[in-house]
Amino acid sequence: MAVPFKVDLAGKTAVVTGGGGILCGSMAMALAECGAKVAILDLRKEAADKVADQIKAAGFTAIGVACNVLDRASLQAACETVRAAFGPCDILINGAGGNHPLGTTSKERLAQADLDSTQEGFKSFYDLDPKGIEFVFGLNFLGTLLPTQVFTRDMARAGKGVVVNISSMNAFKPLTKIPAYSAAKAAVSNFTQWLAVHMSEVGIRVNAIAPGFFLTDQNRGLLTTADGAMTPRGKTIMAHTPMGRYGAPEDLNGALLWLCSDAGAGFVTGTVVAIDGGFSAFSGV
């Protein structure tokens, strides 16, 4: 993969949570191509190792580390592993996140007939499971806060560092059917701004990237059919995306590298950058 431009991250240690996924795996490769030593953290060790192996095969430096971003002991163990291999973390990418069916409604809008529905598996707003809501908030918000607590301590001591959170364009305009995920990503954006202020005197810059629609393992079944055609929801998304396509993983890397570069973004903190093909700017008319 060729990065859109090079920034100098030589000597830096970057930690990418959720790094075994499609989008964060691409981010990890971009950071490595710019000279960073990259630790790929993922709940699935085999996924983390796969990305790390791809980076090493390209001639760069990386390790895969098993980590549960909702478990402080797991995070602390991962931090110690990274520190022993590469030194303290300089750049933290909080990429772990996702949705859950228990926090998702079956329909976009509530109809009176839905109140008495006996259809198996049907979920109206009133059927949303608090455990599902808690899971989505935990994974997205606590899964951002807890790694930040663990990995930025060394940054604060050093008086410098970079945090890039992964929000979503859902934080600007909530999508139908997924209230828990939309609200959780809004919390990530709000936390990004709060943390930027809180960390300003110890030299840590905190920003976020808000991706629009990218085809990943998590949403492919929702947006495309088995033969690759768009589902009705996918067609609606395209109709509301001015650039008329899904994002490609590498579309995120230019903003990522800019935000990670002290030379390029040294006076940038507390911002949330939408990378969504214009989706959040379009009214639909």
N, C-alpha and C positions, 0 to 999 in steps of 0.2 A: 504493500500500500504506500503510495506517495502522498505525503502531507502537502497541504496547499501552500504552505510556506514554513520556513524553519525559524524557531526561536531557540535561544541557547538555554537548555536545561541541564547542561553537563554538570555532574556532581550532585544533582538533586535526587532525592528519593521521593517517588510518587506512590501513593497507596490508592487503589481503585476498588471500592467495595462494589459488589455485584459485577465484578470484572469478568465473570465467565459468560455473561450475556452478549448479545450481538452488538448493542450500542456501546456498552462500556468496554467490551473487548476491543472495539475499534479505537476508542479513546486511549486505552492502554498502549496500543501499538503506536499511535501518534506521539504520545509522550516519550515512548522509548526511542522513536526515530529522531527525536529532538535531543537525545542524550540522557534522559532520566533513567535511573534504575527503578523498575516498576514492580511493585508487589500486587499481584492479582488476588483479591480476597473474594471468596464466594462460599456459600453454604455447601455447594457441591465441589469437593476437592478436585474431582476429575475434570470439571468444567474450567476451574482455575488453572489446572496444570495444562490443559489443552491450549488455552490462550498464551500462557507463559512459554510453552514449547514453540508456538508459532513465532513469538517474538524472538526467542533465542535462535530459531532456525534462520531468521532474517539478519542475524548478526548483532542483536541488541541484548540487553540485560533484563532479566525478569525472573520472578519466582511465583509459584502458585501457593496460596495459603488457605487452608480451610478456616472459615470464620462465620459465626452466627452474629449478625449485627445487633440482635436483640439481647445478647448475653454478654454482660460486662467481662466475665472471666474469659470467655472466648475471645473477645476483643483485646483484652490485655495480653493474652497469650500470643495472639497474632502480632500485636505491637512489638512484643519482645523478640519474636521471630524475625520481623522486618528489621528491627534495630540491630540484631546480631548479624544479619546478612548484608545490609546496605547502610546502616546508620539511621539516625532519627528521621522521621517523616518531615519533608519540606512542603509537599503538595498532597492534599487529601481530596479525592473525588468521591463524593457520597452518591453512589449510583444504585445502591440496593433499593428495591421498591417493587410495587406491583399491586394488583387488585385481587378480589376474591368474590366468587359467586354469591356468597351470603350477604355481601354488601351491595348487591346489584338488583334492580327491579327488572321484571320481565318485559314491561312495556314502557314506552317513552312518556306516556301521559296516563293519568288515572281516569278511568271511566266508572260511573256508578255501578255498572254490572260487575266490575272487578271486586267490589266489596264483598260479594257473596260467592266468588269463584271457588270451585272445588277441584279445579284442574290440577293434576299432580305436578309438582315442581313450580307452580305459578307463584310469583312473589310480587305483591303490590307494595307500595310504600309501607303499609301497615304490617307487612310480613317480614320486613328486614330484620335479620337476626343481630342482636347487639354484639354477639361474639364475632360475627363477620365484620361489623363496623370496627370493633376493637382491633381485630387482626390487621385490617387495612391501615388504620391510624398508626398502629404499632410499627408495622413494617416500613411505612413511608416516613413518618415523623420521628418516632423514637429510633428508627433505623438510620436516621440522619443525625439526631442529637447525640446518641451514645457513642458512635465512632468519633464524632467531633470532640467529645469530652476526652476520649482516650488518646487520640492521635495529635491533638493540637497542644498538649501540655509541653512537649519538647519545643514546638514552635514558639510558644509564649516565653519559654526560658531563653530561646535564642534571639527573640525580638524580631522575628520575621517568619513568614509562611503564607500559604495560599490554601483556601478552601473553596471548592466549587461544588455546590449542591445541584442535584438534578430535580428540578420542579417539573412543570408541565403546562402546556397552554390551557389545560383544565383549570389552572389557577387563575387565569384571566377570564375565561368563559366556561362555566361548568357544563359538561356534557350530560345529555339525558341518560338515564338508566344507571349511572355510576356515582351516586351522591357521596359515598364514602371516599372513593378515590379522588374525586374533584376537591372535596373539602380537605383531605389530607395533603394534597399538593399545594393548596392555598396556604396551609399551615407551613409547609416547607419554604414557600416564598416569603412569608411573614417572618419566619425564623431567620432566614438569610439576612434580611434587613436588620433585625434585632441583633444578630450576632456580629454583623459588620460594625455596628456602633460599639458593642461590648468589647470587641477585640481590637479596636482601633489604636489604643495606647500601647499595646504590646506588639504592634507591627504585623498583625495578621489581616490580610485582605480576604473578604468573604463575598462571593457572588454566586449566582445560579444561572443555569441554562434551562430553558423551558422548551423542550421539544414538542413539535406538533405530532403529526401522524407518520410513524415509521413502522414498517412491517417487521414484527419480531415474533419469537416463538409464543409469546403470551397473547398476542392479538390477531395472529394470522387467521385463525379459525373464525373470528368475529368479522373480519373485513374481506376475506376471500373465500370462495367455494373450493371444493376439492380439485376442480380443473383450473383454478387460478383466476376465475372471473370474480368481479366484485359482487359482494352481497349488497342488499338494499342499503344497509348502513354505510358500506364503503362508497356506494354511489353518492349518498348524501354528503359524505365527507369531501369527495372530489368536487362536488358542486359548490362547496363552500371554501375550497382552497384555491385562491386566485392563481397560483402557479401550476395547478392542475396535475399534481403528482404527489406520491408519497415521498417522504424524505429518505435519503440513503444514509447509512451510518456515517460515512465520511463528511456529510453535510454539517455535522456537529463539531468537527475537529478544528475548524478555523477559529470559531468563537472560544473553544476550550483553550487552544494554545495562546490566543491573545490574553485571555483572563489569567493564565498561569505565568505569563511573562511579566516580570517586574519592569522590564524596559518598555514593554508595550502598554501595560495597563497598571502602572505603578500608582496611579491616582484614581483607580476604579475600585470601588467597594460598595456593597449594598445594592447592586443592580441585578435585575433578572432579565436575561436576554432571551427573547422569543425567537425560536428557529422553527417556523411552522408554515412556510410558504405563503404567509399572509392570512392564515386562518383566523387568528385572533383580531385582525384588523377589519375583517369583512363582515358587514351587517347581514349579508344574505340577499341584499337588494342592489 
